[in-house]
Amino acid sequence: MGHPRKARKKYDTPPHPWNADRIKEENKLTSKYGLKNKKEIWKAETMVRRYRRDARYLLGLSTEHTEGERKELLGHLIRFGILGEKAHLENVLDLTVEDVLRRRLQTMVHQKGLSRTAKEARIFVVHGHIALNGKKIDSPSYIVKRGEEDSIGYYASSPVAKQFQTKQETKPAEEKN
């Protein structure tokens, strides 16, 4: 069972450490999504691998008990926005690492235009400048649920929010001239 203060690893490392194709692909993902290190990619890969394993298991069985588990797995993935509303269990097998990385708070902040780069989005989140429903979230790996996308914004007392507001106030004055 383990000690409560010693958490288990949430990821599996690659089977071979020096695979050039894998390293190039990981470098592309790291720069595209502004990740800190490869461990974040490995965590996403492990998540996808577990979802796909569960889907394969559920597709292989057809009992009344597995119907509830199928709905539970699909509901979880739809709630987190990893799959679309009308997805089927077969669609879980098509998941990629990028599907999970797109749902991270860091990526959503950059996509919403609250930061100039993905790295800057990570810095804003870690330093407490980003809020979700008015509550400060300081974990860039937080998976944003489907309904929460519109409630991402700057934290009210953040200096970045104040700087953003002053820029917005000066833009209309410049446009009038």
Phi, psi and omega in degrees: 000317176095167181275140182296336180274350181247094183288151177280160175295142179258018182208160174249136178282159178297150182293327179235125188288335187240062176259113189298318181297317179296318181296318178297317179295319178294323178296320177297314180295321180298316181285323181295318184258004176064039184281155181286315182204178183291338181302326179293325175292318181296324177296317179295319178299320180294320177300311181298317180300319179291319177299315181294321178298315179296321180294318178298318179298314182290328177291330180285338181251149176221083177230173179294325181294321182287339177299318178295320179292323177299312180297323180295314180295314179296318179299319178298312183291325178288319180299322179276358176079010180284327175243160178284172183298320186258033183283154176247170182297330179294333180292338179296328181291341180267003182297147175235172179296324182295330177299322179283318182295331178292337183268001179289150180300319180303315181291320181295323178298317179293319180294327179284350179087017179278350177219161181278324181229168178292325177295319179295324177298319178298317180297317179300318182292312183296324183274002173084026179268351184248139179232154177235116186058035179080358181256129182294130176240124183245025178244110181294341181270005178301127179275118183280129179283166186302317184277351186270355186300321184284344183265011176278131179195187178282149175291141190302317184265015181282139176296333178292322178295319179294320178295320179295319180294320179292325177294320180293324180288329181279337181297312179297327178293322179290325182291330180290329182285000000 
